[in-house]
Amino acid sequence: MKDWFISWDGSIHKKTAHYKGDWKFGSLPLQIVLTETEKGIWNSRLIGPEWLKVEKMEINAIKPEDIVSPYVPEQRNIGFMFGGGYVKSFATNINNGLSVGAGLFFKNHSFIINGTSTNTIGFNYYYSPFYYLFPFLSYLYFWEDALRQ
């Protein structure tokens, strides 16, 4: 049996011209091959089943400067942050708790104020030396538990 892209299985009543059946759609294997023959000159080829006839194919391109990659975050110089965490005490007479904090960042400096459910408050300053070397790391902030006495 031939592997058809579109097939109809049904019947037609010859006297009434009444028909009943089902359409079935198979897969259509296509391959598009782009080859750069010279800098900026591209040839294209569409490879598919032999019964598929392509009379015209148009390929549109985007200028490289117009492409915005979703994987590279835009570097921000100032912003607000909010976060929290779990505080684990290694001392036996201090309870564990939760920490909530908020702060500002300016370039590679972070200023954070946080408080915990164990009635402690803290002020944190973080400096990210990777801001200029690895800008994507400047968005990662490591929260520090409030210092205990």
N, C-alpha and C positions, 0 to 999 in steps of 0.2 A: 504494500500500500504506500502511496506517495504521501510525503509529509507536507500537506497543504498549509498555507498561511491562513486562508479563509475557506471554510467549507460549510455547506448546508445539507442537513440530513432531514428529509421529509418526504411528503407525498403530495401530489396534485390530483384532484378528482377531475377526470377529463370532461364530464358532462356539465358540472356546475362551476368549474374553474376554481373550486375551493382548494386552498392549500393549507398545509400544516407542517411545521418543521422547526428545527433549531439551527441557529448559526453557531459555528464554533470558530474561535480565533486562536491560531497557534502563535508560536514565537517567530519573530522576523529578525534573523541575525544580520546585523549591519556592522561594518567596520569603516571608520573614517581615518584615512592616513594623510597627515600633513607633513610635507617635506620642504625645508628651507633650501632652495637651490642657490640663492645668493643672499646676502644680508638684506633682509626686508622683503625678499621675493619668495612667495610660498606657492607650491603646487599642492592640489588636493585631489584625493581619489576616494570614491565611495565603493566599498566592496560589499556585495550582497548576493542574493540568489540570482541565477542567470536570467530568470524571467523579469527581474526588476530593471526597468530602463530609466536612467536618469538623464534628462535632456539638459538640465541646467542646475548648477549648484552655486550658491552665493555664500561667501564667508565674510562676516563682518568682524573687525578686530577693534580692540580697545587700546588706546595709546598707553604705554607703560606708566606714564605720569598720572593717568586717570584711574589706575587700579589702586584700590584701597584694600589692603590685606586685613581680614578680620582677626588674624592671629597676633598682630603686633599692636599692643595697646598704645593709645596716645599718651605721651608723657605729660603728666600734670605737675605743676609746680606747687600748688597749694590745694588743700582739701581737708575734709573732715573724716574722722574714722570713729567707729563704734564697735565694741566687742566685749567679750566676757570669757570666763574660764572657770576652772575648778581649782580651789586652793587646797593643797594637801600639806598638812603640818607634820613635821618629823618629831615635834615635841609631844610628849604624852599629855600635857596639861592644856593644850590648845586644840580646839575643835577644827575640823575641816569645814570648808565653806565654798561659796560661790563668789566670783569676782565680776564686776561690771565696770567698764571704763569707756571714756570718750576722750577725744583729743583732736589736735590739729597737726598737719604735717606741712612743712614748707621745704621744698626741694629735698635735701637728704636729712632733715631734722624732724623729729617727731616729739610732741609734747602730749603726754597722756595723764589724765587724772582718773584714778579708779578707786572703787570702794568694795568692801567685801561684806558678806553676811556675818562675819565674825567681828564686826564693829571696828574695822581698821580702814584707813584711807591711805592712798599712796599717790605720789607724783612721780612720773617716769619720763626720762628723756632718752631717746634713742637716736643714734647717728648711723646712717647707712653709708659706708664708704663705697658701696657698689653703685650708687646713684648715677655716676657718670660713666662707669665702666660697663655696668649691666643695668640699664634703665628698668627692665621688667622686674628686677628684684626689689626695686624701691617700693613696690606695692605690697611686699610681704613684711608684715610687722609681727614681732614676737613679743607677746604680752608677758610681763614679769609680775609675779605675785608681790603683794605689798610686803615690805620688810617687817619682820616681827622683832620685838625686843625680847 
